[in-house]
Protein backbone atom coordinates (compact mmCIF):
# COMPACT_ATOMS: atom_id res chain seq x y z
CA UNK A 1 0.00 0.00 0.00
CA UNK A 2 1.04 3.55 -0.65
CA UNK A 3 -1.77 5.09 1.44
CA UNK A 4 -4.85 4.13 3.44
CA UNK A 5 -7.15 6.72 5.00
CA UNK A 6 -10.63 6.89 6.48
CA UNK A 7 -13.14 9.71 6.82
CA UNK A 8 -15.98 9.48 9.36
CA UNK A 9 -19.45 11.03 9.10
CA UNK A 10 -18.12 13.79 11.38
CA UNK A 11 -15.34 14.58 8.90
CA UNK A 12 -12.58 13.13 11.06
CA UNK A 13 -9.69 11.75 9.04
CA UNK A 14 -7.65 8.76 10.11
CA UNK A 15 -4.45 7.37 8.60
CA UNK A 16 -4.22 3.61 8.85
CA UNK A 17 -1.16 1.40 9.05
CA UNK A 18 -0.06 0.38 5.56
CA UNK A 19 -0.40 -3.33 4.80
CA UNK A 20 0.76 -5.74 2.14
CA UNK A 21 -1.75 -7.86 0.28
CA UNK A 22 -1.92 -10.10 -2.77
CA UNK A 23 -4.51 -10.69 -5.45
CA UNK A 24 -4.89 -12.63 -8.65
CA UNK A 25 -7.22 -12.35 -11.61
CA UNK A 26 -9.56 -15.32 -11.82
CA UNK A 27 -10.75 -15.60 -15.42
CA UNK A 28 -13.42 -18.18 -14.54
CA UNK A 29 -15.01 -15.88 -11.96
CA UNK A 30 -14.10 -12.69 -13.88
CA UNK A 31 -12.87 -11.28 -10.57
CA UNK A 32 -9.99 -10.04 -8.48
CA UNK A 33 -9.44 -12.67 -5.77
CA UNK A 34 -7.43 -11.50 -2.76
CA UNK A 35 -5.09 -13.56 -0.60
CA UNK A 36 -5.41 -14.32 3.08
CA UNK A 37 -3.60 -11.25 4.48
CA UNK A 38 -4.24 -7.52 4.64
CA UNK A 39 -7.31 -5.31 4.40
CA UNK A 40 -8.84 -7.36 1.58
CA UNK A 41 -8.17 -10.79 3.12
CA UNK A 42 -10.10 -13.64 1.49
CA UNK A 43 -12.37 -11.31 -0.48
CA UNK A 44 -13.33 -11.17 -4.13
CA UNK A 45 -14.53 -8.33 -6.36
CA UNK A 46 -16.04 -9.01 -9.78
CA UNK A 47 -14.60 -7.09 -12.72
CA UNK A 48 -16.87 -4.58 -14.42
CA UNK A 49 -17.54 -6.10 -17.84
CA UNK A 50 -17.71 -2.62 -19.42
CA UNK A 51 -14.37 -1.60 -17.96
CA UNK A 52 -12.15 -4.66 -17.92
CA UNK A 53 -9.09 -5.01 -20.11
CA UNK A 54 -6.98 -7.62 -18.25
CA UNK A 55 -4.70 -8.16 -21.25
CA UNK A 56 -3.77 -4.46 -21.00
CA UNK A 57 -3.51 -4.69 -17.20
CA UNK A 58 -6.33 -2.22 -16.70
CA UNK A 59 -9.77 -2.79 -15.15
CA UNK A 60 -12.56 -1.65 -12.86
CA UNK A 61 -13.97 -3.92 -10.18
CA UNK A 62 -17.02 -2.67 -8.32
CA UNK A 63 -19.65 -3.93 -5.92
CA UNK A 64 -22.49 -2.35 -3.97
CA UNK A 65 -20.30 -0.28 -1.65
CA UNK A 66 -16.84 -0.21 -3.20
CA UNK A 67 -14.97 0.77 -6.35
CA UNK A 68 -11.58 -0.54 -7.39
CA UNK A 69 -9.48 0.64 -10.32
CA UNK A 70 -6.25 -0.95 -11.50
CA UNK A 71 -4.01 0.41 -14.24
CA UNK A 72 -0.34 -0.25 -15.05
CA UNK A 73 0.57 -1.50 -11.60
CA UNK A 74 -1.39 1.10 -9.60
CA UNK A 75 -4.49 0.21 -7.55
CA UNK A 76 -7.10 2.64 -6.19
CA UNK A 77 -9.84 1.45 -3.83
CA UNK A 78 -12.72 3.21 -2.09
CA UNK A 79 -15.33 1.84 0.29
CA UNK A 80 -18.35 3.97 1.18
CA UNK A 81 -20.48 2.76 4.10
CA UNK A 82 -20.86 4.59 7.44
CA UNK A 83 -17.45 6.04 6.70
CA UNK A 84 -15.22 6.30 3.65
CA UNK A 85 -12.09 4.19 3.36
CA UNK A 86 -9.64 4.84 0.57
CA UNK A 87 -6.43 3.01 -0.31
CA UNK A 88 -3.84 3.16 -3.03
CA UNK A 89 -1.12 0.65 -3.82
CA UNK A 90 1.85 0.13 -6.06
CA UNK A 91 1.60 -3.46 -7.27
CA UNK A 92 4.28 -5.90 -8.34
CA UNK A 93 3.81 -8.91 -10.57
CA UNK A 94 5.14 -12.24 -9.35
Backbone as CSV, one residue per row, in Angstrom:
resi,resn,N_x,N_y,N_z,CA_x,CA_y,CA_z,C_x,C_y,C_z
1,UNK,0.827,-1.187,0.000,0.000,0.000,0.000,0.867,1.244,0.000
2,UNK,0.384,2.248,-0.664,1.040,3.547,-0.647,0.325,4.489,0.326
3,UNK,-0.994,4.295,0.490,-1.767,5.094,1.438,-3.040,4.349,1.813
4,UNK,-3.559,4.645,2.997,-4.854,4.134,3.436,-5.409,5.121,4.456
5,UNK,-6.549,5.728,4.112,-7.153,6.718,5.002,-8.634,6.413,5.191
6,UNK,-9.204,6.992,6.231,-10.630,6.890,6.481,-11.190,8.260,6.820
7,UNK,-12.442,8.471,6.481,-13.142,9.714,6.820,-14.479,9.327,7.441
8,UNK,-14.740,9.812,8.659,-15.976,9.485,9.358,-17.094,10.421,8.925
9,UNK,-18.313,10.143,9.371,-19.447,11.027,9.103,-19.239,12.419,9.691
10,UNK,-18.428,12.509,10.749,-18.125,13.794,11.384,-16.995,14.531,10.687
11,UNK,-16.424,13.940,9.634,-15.341,14.576,8.897,-13.960,14.311,9.465
12,UNK,-13.874,13.463,10.472,-12.585,13.129,11.063,-11.803,12.221,10.116
13,UNK,-10.543,12.566,9.900,-9.690,11.750,9.036,-8.759,10.893,9.878
14,UNK,-8.535,9.668,9.408,-7.649,8.755,10.110,-6.720,8.114,9.091
15,UNK,-5.425,8.093,9.414,-4.451,7.374,8.603,-4.262,5.992,9.200
16,UNK,-4.370,4.983,8.386,-4.222,3.608,8.845,-2.818,3.100,8.574
17,UNK,-2.440,2.059,9.271,-1.158,1.400,9.047,-1.190,0.756,7.663
18,UNK,-0.136,0.950,6.894,-0.064,0.379,5.560,0.186,-1.124,5.647
19,UNK,-0.477,-1.870,4.786,-0.400,-3.328,4.797,0.010,-3.837,3.425
20,UNK,0.503,-5.054,3.401,0.764,-5.738,2.141,-0.372,-6.714,1.899
21,UNK,-0.714,-6.913,0.640,-1.751,-7.856,0.278,-1.430,-8.412,-1.099
22,UNK,-2.090,-9.494,-1.442,-1.919,-10.097,-2.770,-3.283,-10.297,-3.397
23,UNK,-3.297,-10.337,-4.732,-4.509,-10.690,-5.448,-4.128,-11.348,-6.764
24,UNK,-5.083,-12.056,-7.323,-4.890,-12.630,-8.654,-6.174,-12.405,-9.442
25,UNK,-6.046,-12.416,-10.744,-7.224,-12.349,-11.606,-7.697,-13.768,-11.854
26,UNK,-8.950,-14.017,-11.567,-9.556,-15.323,-11.819,-10.443,-15.190,-13.052
27,UNK,-9.992,-15.741,-14.169,-10.748,-15.604,-15.418,-12.087,-16.318,-15.358
28,UNK,-12.160,-17.441,-14.655,-13.420,-18.183,-14.545,-14.475,-17.359,-13.822
29,UNK,-14.082,-16.693,-12.746,-15.010,-15.879,-11.955,-15.078,-14.441,-12.443
30,UNK,-14.204,-14.073,-13.388,-14.099,-12.691,-13.879,-13.973,-11.735,-12.697
31,UNK,-12.983,-12.019,-11.823,-12.873,-11.276,-10.572,-11.432,-11.147,-10.111
32,UNK,-11.226,-10.155,-9.246,-9.993,-10.045,-8.478,-10.215,-10.871,-7.216
33,UNK,-9.332,-11.817,-6.952,-9.442,-12.667,-5.767,-8.230,-12.358,-4.888
34,UNK,-8.486,-11.927,-3.658,-7.430,-11.499,-2.758,-6.958,-12.642,-1.879
35,UNK,-5.696,-12.555,-1.462,-5.087,-13.558,-0.597,-5.598,-13.467,0.829
36,UNK,-4.917,-14.177,1.715,-5.408,-14.324,3.085,-4.868,-13.286,4.061
37,UNK,-4.133,-12.272,3.571,-3.604,-11.253,4.481,-4.002,-9.852,4.028
38,UNK,-3.986,-8.925,4.951,-4.237,-7.523,4.637,-5.703,-7.146,4.680
39,UNK,-5.972,-5.905,4.332,-7.305,-5.313,4.404,-8.340,-6.078,3.572
40,UNK,-7.909,-6.684,2.485,-8.836,-7.358,1.576,-8.897,-8.869,1.813
41,UNK,-8.375,-9.359,2.914,-8.170,-10.793,3.115,-9.399,-11.635,2.760
42,UNK,-9.123,-12.635,1.924,-10.102,-13.637,1.495,-11.360,-13.039,0.859
43,UNK,-11.213,-11.912,0.185,-12.368,-11.314,-0.482,-12.225,-11.434,-2.000
44,UNK,-13.302,-11.089,-2.688,-13.328,-11.170,-4.135,-14.192,-10.028,-4.654
45,UNK,-13.758,-9.397,-5.741,-14.532,-8.333,-6.361,-14.619,-8.635,-7.850
46,UNK,-15.836,-8.720,-8.361,-16.039,-9.006,-9.781,-15.622,-7.832,-10.641
47,UNK,-14.989,-8.135,-11.777,-14.599,-7.090,-12.715,-15.826,-6.526,-13.400
48,UNK,-15.807,-5.250,-13.680,-16.869,-4.580,-14.420,-16.703,-4.947,-15.893
49,UNK,-17.673,-5.622,-16.468,-17.539,-6.104,-17.843,-17.403,-4.971,-18.853
50,UNK,-17.860,-3.768,-18.519,-17.705,-2.623,-19.422,-16.375,-1.913,-19.243
51,UNK,-15.631,-2.282,-18.230,-14.372,-1.595,-17.959,-13.261,-2.540,-17.578
52,UNK,-13.176,-3.677,-18.253,-12.148,-4.655,-17.919,-11.317,-4.981,-19.151
53,UNK,-10.030,-4.683,-19.052,-9.094,-5.010,-20.112,-7.889,-5.698,-19.487
54,UNK,-8.080,-6.926,-18.941,-6.981,-7.618,-18.250,-5.726,-7.787,-19.104
55,UNK,-5.875,-7.987,-20.399,-4.698,-8.163,-21.249,-3.858,-6.881,-21.300
56,UNK,-4.484,-5.740,-21.038,-3.773,-4.458,-20.999,-3.448,-4.046,-19.562
57,UNK,-3.716,-4.936,-18.625,-3.513,-4.692,-17.199,-4.232,-3.429,-16.733
58,UNK,-5.508,-3.349,-17.093,-6.334,-2.217,-16.705,-7.769,-2.697,-16.527
59,UNK,-8.386,-2.373,-15.376,-9.769,-2.788,-15.152,-10.408,-2.054,-13.986
60,UNK,-11.732,-2.084,-13.983,-12.556,-1.646,-12.862,-13.141,-2.892,-12.211
61,UNK,-13.307,-2.844,-10.910,-13.968,-3.923,-10.183,-14.816,-3.255,-9.104
62,UNK,-16.117,-3.379,-9.219,-17.020,-2.669,-8.318,-18.025,-3.619,-7.684
63,UNK,-18.502,-3.245,-6.512,-19.648,-3.929,-5.922,-20.558,-2.870,-5.318
64,UNK,-21.474,-3.277,-4.484,-22.493,-2.352,-3.975,-21.910,-1.148,-3.239
65,UNK,-20.836,-1.354,-2.484,-20.302,-0.280,-1.649,-18.882,0.153,-2.000
66,UNK,-18.235,-0.536,-2.938,-16.836,-0.211,-3.205,-16.548,-0.081,-4.698
67,UNK,-15.467,0.636,-4.984,-14.974,0.773,-6.349,-13.471,0.530,-6.318
68,UNK,-13.001,-0.249,-7.274,-11.580,-0.537,-7.391,-11.161,-0.261,-8.821
69,UNK,-10.010,0.364,-8.989,-9.483,0.636,-10.321,-8.021,0.234,-10.336
70,UNK,-7.628,-0.518,-11.343,-6.246,-0.952,-11.499,-5.763,-0.548,-12.885
71,UNK,-4.580,0.048,-12.948,-4.012,0.413,-14.240,-2.495,0.478,-14.121
72,UNK,-1.803,-0.256,-14.963,-0.343,-0.250,-15.052,0.352,-0.326,-13.694
73,UNK,-0.085,-1.263,-12.874,0.571,-1.497,-11.595,0.126,-0.622,-10.448
74,UNK,-0.869,0.227,-10.659,-1.389,1.097,-9.599,-2.825,0.693,-9.281
75,UNK,-3.153,0.601,-8.002,-4.489,0.211,-7.552,-5.087,1.341,-6.719
76,UNK,-6.326,1.696,-7.006,-7.101,2.637,-6.193,-8.349,1.927,-5.708
77,UNK,-8.692,2.119,-4.443,-9.844,1.449,-3.834,-10.574,2.430,-2.940
78,UNK,-11.902,2.425,-3.022,-12.721,3.207,-2.093,-13.876,2.345,-1.596
79,UNK,-14.204,2.513,-0.335,-15.334,1.836,0.295,-16.173,2.909,0.962
80,UNK,-17.471,2.943,0.653,-18.355,3.972,1.182,-19.498,3.301,1.938
81,UNK,-19.408,3.304,3.248,-20.478,2.764,4.101,-20.797,3.849,5.134
82,UNK,-20.656,3.565,6.408,-20.858,4.588,7.437,-19.668,5.527,7.533
83,UNK,-18.606,5.181,6.853,-17.445,6.044,6.704,-16.857,5.748,5.321
84,UNK,-15.879,6.527,4.931,-15.218,6.303,3.650,-13.815,5.788,3.943
85,UNK,-13.451,4.709,3.290,-12.089,4.192,3.363,-11.512,4.251,1.975
86,UNK,-10.293,4.738,1.877,-9.638,4.841,0.571,-8.214,4.305,0.706
87,UNK,-7.783,3.558,-0.306,-6.428,3.011,-0.306,-5.854,3.075,-1.703
88,UNK,-4.552,3.241,-1.756,-3.840,3.156,-3.027,-2.655,2.229,-2.826
89,UNK,-2.229,1.591,-3.916,-1.117,0.654,-3.819,-0.320,0.636,-5.098
90,UNK,0.962,0.389,-4.940,1.849,0.125,-6.059,2.034,-1.386,-6.097
91,UNK,1.635,-2.004,-7.190,1.598,-3.461,-7.265,2.775,-4.015,-8.058
92,UNK,3.228,-5.185,-7.646,4.284,-5.897,-8.338,3.735,-7.210,-8.840
93,UNK,4.201,-7.626,-10.003,3.814,-8.909,-10.574,4.791,-9.973,-10.106
94,UNK,4.252,-11.124,-9.695,5.135,-12.242,-9.349,4.462,-13.548,-9.624
